[in-house]
Amino acid sequence: MSQRFLVRALVSVCAFGAVFSGWATAQNPELQQKLAAVKEAAAKNKQALAQYAWTEKQTISLKGEVKKQTVYRVRLGPDGQPQKSEVAAMPQSSGGGHEGRVKEHVKEKKKEEFQEYGQQLAALAHQYAQPDPARLQQAFQQGNLTLGPSGALGEIRMVIKNYIKPNDSVTLVVNQQTKAMQSIQVASYLTDPKDAVKISTQFAQLPDGTNHVDNMTVNGVSKNLTVATQNSDYQKL
């Protein structure tokens, strides 16, 4: 058997395995039914959430030390993405004299660097914060969505790979009865897989049943920088 023939055979086997995996997932009626219910609930919830504005408090910490706190007023725009207006920011101290100004300049430069990194983390996290029905369907069709091990009673766990970025991992925990999202755990990265990012999102419900992100913690592992978000004061528009 020639080496070229062997390579072709291996490629064919791998390709068949990938196709069969996707086909097998697509033929799973239980998963398909649960996914359809989750997608429907997510779409309806997004419409309900668009009727609200809320307050978001964002805290950026480096190695456990708070570096910046900002308060925003948020609502969903016509494209369904969050639109934020800054309300308040934590005051920054300033040094006195020439030496103090030099040190302050260095500090300001470093502060700008970690704030930019923090904003990149926050932007990435928002891509994962609310389930996208189209991405969920694509993951299902490609065989990248499976049912995970059952956790607490009344929960559905869905595990997704290659959701937004190659080799990322997303675990959705959904209420079995209402199909409302309860939590999302993400292992992703910015531009380089070595720059790992871990995201933990917890959801809560408003009195009318609208589901929303209650709090979210984003950890930039390589730089030990954390962005924590807390949402509150939901008001109808």
N, C-alpha and C positions, 0 to 999 in steps of 0.2 A: 504493500500500500504506500503510495507516494505521500510525501509531506504535504504537498499542495492539496491533495484529496482529503487528507486528514483535517487540515485547517478548515476546508469548506464544510466538511461534515460537522465539525464542532460549531461553526457559525450557524449552520442550519438548525442544529439541536438547540442552541441558545435562543435563536429567533423563535423557534416553535414553542419553547418553554415560556417565553415572554407573552406570545399570543395566547397560548393555552391558559396562562395565569389570568390574563385580562378577560378571556372568554368565560372562565370558571367563575370569576367574580361577578361578571354581568349576568350569569345564570343563577345567581343566588337570590331567590325571590324574597327571602326574609330581609336581607340587606337592602335590596332595591325598594321594598315597601317602607322600611324605616327611613331610608335616605329621602324618599319622596315626601314623607311627612315632615322631616326636619327642614327640607328646602322650602316647603310651603309655609311652615311656621316662621322661618327666617325672613322670607319675603314680606309676609304680613306684618311682622314685628318692625321691620325697617320702615314701613309706611307709617306705623303708629309712632315710632320714635321721631320721625320727621316733624311731628306736631309739637315737639318740645324743644326748649332751650335749657341749658344747664350750666353749672359751674364746675370747672375742672381745676384742681390744684395739682401742679406738677412740681416734684421735688427731685433735684439732681444731686446725687451724693457721690463723692470720690473716696474710696476706702472707708466708707462708713461716716464720713464727715459731710454735712450738708453744705453744698456750694452755692446753690441757687434755688429759690422757690418762686414760682410764677402762678398767678391765678388768671384763668381765662373764662370768658363766657363763650359757650359753644352751641352750635346748632348744625343740623345737616343741610348742606347746600343742594341745589337742583340736581347735581350729579351724584347725590347720596353720600358725599364725602364730608367729614367734619370741617366746618368753618369756625375759626377761633379768633376772638378779639381779646387782647391782653387787658386785664383789669388792674392788676397790681403786681409788683415784683419786690422781692426782698431787697432792702437798701444795702449798698456795698460801701464798706469803709474805705477811707483814703488816708495815705500817710502824709506827714508834714516834712518840709525841708527838702533839699536836693536829694539826699540819700533815700529819704522816704519816697520821693517821686520816682527814682530809679527802680527801687524795689516794687513800687506800685505798678510801674510799666511792665516789669517782668511778670508780675502776678496777673496783670490784665491780659497779657499775651497768652499765658497758660490757661487763664479762665476762658478766653475765647475759644481755645483749642478744645477744652473738654466740653464746653457748652455746645460747640458745633457737633462733636461726637455724640453728645447726649441727644441733640435734636435728630441726628441720623437714627439713633436707636428708637426714639419715639415714633419717627416716621415709619420705620420698619414694623414696629409693634402694631401700629394702626392698620396695617395691611392684613394682619391676622386677627384683629380684635372682633370683627363681625363676620360670621360665616358668609361666604359668597356662593350662592346657589350654582352659578355657572362653573366655578372652580370645583365645587363638590361633585357635580355631574361629570366633569372631565376626569377627575381623579377616579371616580367609579368606573368609567368606561375604559380607563387605562389599567385597571386592576391595582390601583394604588390606594384604595380605600377598603378597609376591613373592619369587622367588628372586633373590638378588643375584649379582654377578660372583664366580666361583670364586676362592678365595684359594690357600692351600697345598693340596698333594695330600692327599686324604682328608677335606676339609672341605666342609660345606654351609653356605651363607650365606642367611639369611632376613631380609628387610628389611620392617619393619612401620611403618605410619604410623597416627596416631590410636589408639594402643594403649591408653593410660590417659587421656591428655589430648588435646584437639584439637590437631592439628599437631605432636605429638611424633613422634620417630623412634627406632626400636629396630632394631639389627642383631644377630641371633643367629648365632653361629658354632658349628656342631654337628659332632661326630665322625661321619663318614659311616658307619662300621661299627657303632659302639655306639649312635649317636644321643644320646650324652651331650653336655651343654652344655660348650663350651670357653671361650667368652667372650661378654659382652654389652656393647654400646656404646649409650649412650642420650643423646639430646638432648631435654631437657624443660624444665620451669620449675615454680615454686611456684604462686602465684596469678595472677601477671601474666607474660605471655610475655616481657616485658622483663627479668624476673628469671631469666635463663637458668641452667640447671643441666646440667652434663655428668657422666655417670656411666660409669665403666669397671670392669667386673667380670671377674675371672679365676677359673676353676674348676680343681679338682684332684680326684683320686680317692683314696679310702681303700683299704687292702689288699683289702677284700672287694668293691671295685668301686663302692661308694656315691659318688656325685658330690656335691661341696659347693663353696660359695664359699670360695676360698682367700684372696683379697684384693679389696677394692673401694675405689675412690677417687671421691669426690663433690666436684665443684667448683662452688661458688656464684659464678658469674662476676662478677656486679655488685659483690659485696662482697669478692671475692678471698679467700674463706674455703673451706678444704678439710677434708673429713672423710675420714680414711683408716681402713679397717677391715682387721684381719688376724685370721684364724681359725686355731686350732690346738688341740692336745690333745683330739682326739675320743675319747670313751669311750662304750662301750655301756652303756645303762641297765640 
